[in-house]
Amino acid sequence: MCSDQKPIADRQLNMQFENSLSFARKLDRLDPLRAYRSQFLFPKHAGKPALYFCGNSLGLQPKTMRRALMAELDQWQQYGVEGHFRGENPWMYYHKLLKPQTARLVGGLPEEVVVMNTLTVNLHLMLVSFYRPQGTRYKIMMEAGAFPSDQYAIETQLRWHGLDPSDALIEIAPRAGSDHLHTEDILDAISTAGSSLALVMFSGVNYYTGQFFDIESITRAAHSVGAYAGFDLAHAAGNLPLRLHDWGVDFAAWCSYKYLNSGPGGPSGVFVHARHASNADLPRFGGWWGHDEQLRFQMRKGFSPMYGADGWQQSNAQILSFAAHKASLDLFDAVGMEALHKKSVQLTAYLEWILALHNPAGNRYKQITPLDSNARGCQISLLTDLNGKKMFDYLSEHGVICDWREPNVIRFAPVPLYNSFEDVWRLGQLLRL
Ligand SMILES: *Cc1c(COP(=O)(O)O)cnc(C)c1O
């Protein structure tokens, strides 16, 4: 296996790297974001910080988070129910606090975003509005090998509409011999499906291969055949600069515990494009927090949704998890996605280079993440040979926290907010033969 792994010399690397501790430390010294690493709490291995490459699964804890949570516990202690209206950040309006930062994070307008619930729940809420099979237009297209929760959400939505997934679901798989999708194949498939297509729903970044899809082109193609375009940005939010408004995306949802470091089970964000902000034709499941806030406490009959994404809210804010999320969003706002991405490209390229260096014959593993840095974020996935699990176990025993996916894939996420070039070099030392 692994014979089609390209040798390093063939790669389009615009950076010259060296395999030495002093070189890695030099890059760290030159890194304008280096100070952020000290704002995070690293798990320990044998008394020393672990080499943490799992921020794509659960981001590390920002040091500011404990105080942010304590502040809300204090507020509750001090005011009880009146905490909804009193204190520094009254709970009644807490969801609004997250709006400007969330909008900047995904490239949306403030009225296009809201934080609520959890990711899979929000996918279902979005599908209620944006998957409306009618007559011969009833199919959904997604990438093959999407995250299981998304597969289950789509499958059960189809069945709920009385449709058979084997007919109504189109899954796009890579060409034979390729590990990821070619954009033109996705666009061709959309145009072939044509007016049978009701919805195209893709990941922003595929969780397994780390491929970053061309959201703008996919959206345009979906619209050109009269379908909606929605995206699951679980692995894209906080990883890549996004411009959801300009790209014309109809809806998107993401979680906050991966790259967004908001803690296990953290809340989800949702984007609904401004063109749907007051579209009364879109059916939805309502709750009191989505109801016109001027009338909310009149407790009367008749649902009248808020303008924009707010109108999809169900419940009052999950204050403790929102407070944790806010502490993390403050960091993203301070850094900015452009600066973060700049480091991400370099750090990921260094990891790619180091991984290739320790695989000179190409027979230990094969990178299944795209080589093109425009088609990925900060993740490199390796398809390993039969010794892959042994390699993974060896790394784990030596303080590396990364991720194993059956049957034989290892994923590394060098997260630009807190990983260093030295981390990457140290990982390489453990991969030496
Ligand atoms: C992580 C992830 C999920 C998890 O969904 P939850 O509802 O937050 O448990 C769903 N979809 C994708 C694509 C993911 O990467």
The ligand as an SDF file (V2000), in Angstrom:
LIG
                    3D

 15 15  0  0  0  0  0  0  0  0999 V2000
  -18.4190   16.5880   16.1530 C   0  0  0  0  0  0  0  0  0  0  0  0
  -19.4570   16.5160   15.1100 C   0  0  0  0  0  0  0  0  0  0  0  0
  -20.8130   16.3250   15.4490 C   0  0  0  0  0  0  0  0  0  0  0  0
  -21.2250   16.1040   16.8750 C   0  0  0  0  0  0  0  0  0  0  0  0
  -22.5440   16.4760   17.0740 O   0  0  0  0  0  0  0  0  0  0  0  0
  -23.1000   16.8200   18.5250 P   0  0  0  0  0  0  0  0  0  0  0  0
  -24.5420   17.0080   18.2780 O   0  0  0  0  0  0  0  0  0  0  0  0
  -22.3980   18.0580   18.9870 O   0  0  0  0  0  0  0  0  0  0  0  0
  -22.7970   15.6750   19.4350 O   0  0  0  0  0  0  0  0  0  0  0  0
  -21.7460   16.3190   14.4170 C   0  0  0  0  0  0  0  0  0  0  0  0
  -21.3670   16.4870   13.1290 N   0  0  0  0  0  0  0  0  0  0  0  0
  -20.0760   16.6670   12.7740 C   0  0  0  0  0  0  0  0  0  0  0  0
  -19.7020   16.8650   11.3460 C   0  0  0  0  0  0  0  0  0  0  0  0
  -19.0860   16.6670   13.7540 C   0  0  0  0  0  0  0  0  0  0  0  0
  -17.8190   16.8180   13.3950 O   0  0  0  0  0  0  0  0  0  0  0  0
  1  2  1  0
  2  3  1  0
  2 14  2  0
  3  4  1  0
  3 10  2  0
  4  5  1  0
  5  6  1  0
  6  7  2  0
  6  8  1  0
  6  9  1  0
 10 11  1  0
 11 12  2  0
 12 13  1  0
 12 14  1  0
 14 15  1  0
M  END
$$$$
